[in-house]
């Protein structure tokens, strides 16, 4: 595992923790580059149903490690190489069929916020702060990440974030749709775990199929296609569908087996 990360698993749940608390979990080039491999590892493991991302210590992540920029973004070619690593990390999280959950405390700024937006769900502790700050660095934000942000918070709020670089608190982030929910700091872990347990208990054929369809819609697709038809038909003929209907009629909890 790359320096700056800790990858653990507990039953059906994997966790990727940023482990640079002395740097407020700033994300290095090596960390950006490693995220696709982490996601691939989760996707390939049939026993894992959900990936949780969080930060060690007081913060989720203060963003990209700007101390690397003088060396790794000093020319146009170098910046392009660096950006490919960022784009690859965002693309991997976005394309994950298995749900990804950002569990956020403290600062979630710049690249840290970018990572959280690429996840399927975001839960935060009261007192967390959010912002995306390319305008403070003379950088134009990534297209796919901008699209994801606009789809979450709308164009007006996306412009507020990207053009001003100002930070908002967790309450405001929840109001505009950036967060799914906000909890007292001492309840964040248990409340997130409860939701993750819910995700793991649902039909994974449904969860992963719908996750893919939503991804296509957010990317701008307007109509169904052969892949969507295949996903829906496969679910209809799958064991989870038969079990779900049988459990509903018998008034018992379903025991889904899809992996």
N, C-alpha and C positions, 0 to 999 in steps of 0.2 A: 504494500500500500504506500502511496506517495506521502512524503512528509507533509504534515498539515491536515491530514485526514485520520479518522479512526472509523473503521467499518466493523460493525457488530451485528449480530442477529439474535433474536429471541423468539423462537418458534417460527411463526408465519410472518414476522415483522423484521425487516432489516433497518439499520440506522447508519446514516453517514453523518459524522460529527466533525465540524471544523475545529481543529485543535491548535489554534494559535492565539490563545487568549491574551498573551502579552502584546499582540498586534491587533487586538479586537477582531481576530479571525479573518484578517485580510487575506484575500485569495491570490495565490501566486500563479504564475504561468503554468507551473507544473501541476497545480491543483485543477485549474481549468482543463488542462490536457487530459487529466486522469478521470474526470467525471464520466465521459462516455463509457469507459471500461467498467466503472462501478455500476452504471445503469445496465450495461450488457450482462454483467454478472447476476444482477437481480432478475433480469428478464429470463435468463437461462436456467435459474434455479426453480424447479416446479414447486418447491415447498414454501417459497417466499411469495406473499400476496401484496405487501405494501412496503414502500420505502419511505422512511422518515428522515428529513434533513434538519439538522439543528447545529447550534454552536456551543462549544465549551465555555464555561465561565459566564460572564455577564452579558455577552452580546451574541447575536446570530452571525453577522458579518458586517464590518464597516466598508466592504467593497473590495475592489481589486487592489493589490499591493502596489501603490503608486511609486514606491521606492525602486521598483523594477523598470519604470517607464523610461528613464533616461537611457538605459541600456537596451531594453527590449522593444521600445517604441520610438527610437531616435530617428528613424528614417521611414519613408513611406512603405518600403518593402518590409521592414521590421514590424511596423504597425499592422500591415496586412497579415503577417504570420501570426502575430499575437491575436488579432481579431478572429482568425480562423479557429483558434483554440476556444475562444469565448463562444463563438457561434456553434461549435461542435458540442460544447457542454449544454447550451440552451436547447439545441436540436435534439440531443439525446433525452433530456428530461421531458421535452414536449412530446416526443414520439413514444415514450414509455407507455405500454399498454397497462402495466400495473400501476395503481395509483401512487402518486408521490405527494407527501405532506410536509410542508415547511412548518416547523414548530419554532416560534420566534420570540426572543427576548432581547431587550436592549436595542442596540443600533442594527438596523437592516437597511443599509444605504448603498447606493451605487450598484456595483456588481452583486452585492449581497441581496439587494432588492430584486435585481434582475434574475438571480437564481430562484428566489421565492415566487416570482411571477411565472416562471417556467413550470413550477409545480402545479399540481391539480388543486391543492387546498393549502390555505394559509391560516394558521391559528397563532395568536400573539398574546403576550402578557401585557397587562396594563403597564404603561410607562415606556413601551417600545416606541421607537422613532423610525420613520420611513422617508426615504428620499432617493432621487436618481439625479446625479449631479454632473452630467457631461458638459453643461454650459459653464461650469466652474473650471473646466480643464481645456476648453476649446475643442471638444470632441463632439462629433455628430453620432447619435445613438444608433445602435444596430437596428436594421429594418424589422427583422422578425420579432425582436424584443419590443420594439415600438408598437407593432401590430398587436402583440399580446397585451401590452399595457392598455392600449386603446380599447381592446375588447373587454377588459375588466372594468375600467373606470370611465370610459367615454373620452372623446377627443378633448373636451374642455379641461378635464382634470389631468389628462395626459400632458397637455400643454403646460399646465401649472407646474407639474413635476419637472418636465424636461427643459422648459425655457427659463424657469426661475431657479431651479436647483434647491428650492426651499424644502424644509423638512416638515412632516406632519406627524401628529401623535397617533396612537393606536385607535383612539375613539374616532378621529376624523378619517383614518384609513378604513375603518369598518363602515363608516357612513357612505363613503364613495365607492365601496365595493372591492377595495384592494384586499381586504381580509374577510374570511368567512365568519370568524368570531374572535372575541377578545375575552380573556379571563384574568382574574387576579393572579399575580405571579405564582403564588403557592398552589394554584389549581391548574396551571397550564399543562403540566405533565400528565396528570390523571385525566383531565378533560380531553386532551388530544388522544391519549391512549384509548379512552372509551370510544371515540369516533373511529379510530383505526380498527378497533375490535369489530365495530359495526361493518366497516368496509370488508374486513376479512370474512365475515359471516355471510355476506351476500354471494349470489351466483357470480363466480369469476368469469363465466362466459358472458354474462350480461355486463359486468363491470368493464371488462377489457374491450368488448365489442363497442359499447357506448362511448368509451373513452376515445377510441379511434374515430368514431363518427363525429364526435364533438370537435376533435382536432381538425378534421377536414372542414367542418363548418367555420371554425374560427379562422382557418387559412383562406376562406373566401369561397369555398365550393357552394354552389347554389342548388344543385340537383343531386339526386341519388346516382350511384354508379354501380358497376359490377362488383366492386369490393364491398360496398355497403350491402348489396343484395346477398352476397356470399356470407357476410357476417350474420345477417338476420336469418337466412335459411339454415346456416350451420347451428345457430342457437335453437331454432325451432325443432331440429332433429336431434338435439343433444340430450344427454342424460339430465342436465340441470333443469331443463324445461319440464320433463316428465316428473321429476322429483318435486319441483316447485308447485305444480298443479296438484299432485297427489297430497302433498303436505297441506296445501290450502284447504282442500276438500276434507281432509282428515282433522283439520284444526290442530296441527302440530307444527313445531319448528322444522323447516326443511334441513336436509343433510346433503348439501351439495358436494359433488366429487370432482368437478372440472378443475384441471390444473394446467 
